Amino acid sequence: MTTPPMTAPPVTAPRRVSPLLFAALGTLVFLNVYAPQSLLPVLAQEFHAGAAEVGGVIGATMLSMALASPLVGVLADAVGRRKTVIWAFALLVLPAVLAVLAHSLPALNVVRFLQGLLIPGVMVSLNAFIAEELPVLERSRALTAYVTGTVLGGFLERFLSGIVANWAGWHAAFWLLAGTSLAGFVLARFLPLETKFRPHRDPRSVLHSLGLHLRNPALLATCGVGFLILFTLVGVFNTLTLRLADAPYGLNSAQTGFIFAVYLLGVVITPIAGPFLAARGPLVTLLSAVACSLAGLLVTLSSPLPLLIAGVAAAACGVFLSQSAALAAVQRSVTQARSLATGLYHLAYYGGAAVSSVIAGHVFEAAGWRGVVPLVMTSMGLAALIGLLGWRGWKARG
């Protein structure tokens, strides 16, 4: 009697994940970031607040996102990226509901701060999940889809909140956020179980990696660039809504929401930036982007609305290109503890937004739009200078 030959068990192919899932998750999480931006004139009138004070509704979220990003990187490395994404979406429902119940600007700021603590749970963890769990050939498609989703979310949050607020009041915009966060929780559960994740819970290892990053001049320069480019973007869009609400334009929140369609240019710019960045490197990309932004900002000093919109669009495109260059520079500047490095970059990036929400508001109150434009042009110019000094030793490729 012969024994049948032994056969190897079938090899299970890694589960394929549609890039559309990452695009959807990117869109849904970014709906929470800038949603009140088109509501600032309404909130200023509701709470009898000035530009700087009402800008805190955005700044509170940016500040907490900055503070939470490095800690979320450590948390996700300890408990798992998929679990962190799911729970972050679930918990985001709570502050959205609390915002509906807020009856003062300080209370709304506290709720927005809570939102900002949870948002990096999706952003940081999802990027690490893609890099670690997906096959190499699928990562670029997934990342491109995710970034495109975040850009789309950046437009939809401003656009939809303006439309909803004009129809049913600003409270309704936060009911919308509660619903979209719940949708994110449901979709995040379709992420496959992690197979390559290994928990890292040694505090000494984290502190060692942190020390290396803080002594890395190229990474610190990249963090400086990130701070300044989001300082520019938030400074422009926070005060743009207030300018458009004033004479001679007198736009309502729904009409202002339509102006944010310029943000959709990022859906086009992001794929274009990839080949250009690969061919020219972060420094040339940054300098080209800054030139585009500076030219656009100068155009915004004109009064006709079409020219103003065109100038804002050019300035935004420059910021999107700059962000692509900075994200590439983060990965180029480190060889280990990349999640922590990304968290540190986000700390600086959203820190710039938090500072800009206050400073740009005060400048707008004191000098109007003609005071804001030199401020943000200086910010972009400094970003170019820091990149020139911190990245100049890098070749275009590699």
HELIX and SHEET records of a PDB file:
HELIX    1   1 PRO A   19  PHE A   30  1                                  12    
HELIX    2   2 ALA A   35  LEU A   39  5                                   5    
HELIX    3   3 LEU A   40  PHE A   47  1                                   8    
HELIX    4   4 ALA A   51  VAL A   54  1                                   4    
HELIX    5   5 GLY A   56  VAL A   79  1                                  24    
HELIX    6   6 ARG A   81  LEU A  101  1                                  21    
HELIX    7   7 LEU A  105  GLU A  133  1                                  29    
HELIX    8   8 VAL A  136  ALA A  168  1                                  33    
HELIX    9   9 TRP A  170  ALA A  188  1                                  19    
HELIX   10  10 PRO A  203  LEU A  214  1                                  12    
HELIX   11  11 PRO A  217  ALA A  245  1                                  29    
HELIX   12  12 SER A  253  ILE A  259  1                                   7    
HELIX   13  13 PHE A  260  LEU A  264  5                                   5    
HELIX   14  14 LEU A  265  VAL A  299  1                                  35    
HELIX   15  15 LEU A  305  SER A  333  1                                  29    
HELIX   16  16 ARG A  338  ALA A  367  1                                  30    
HELIX   17  17 TRP A  369  TRP A  391  1                                  23    
END                                                                             
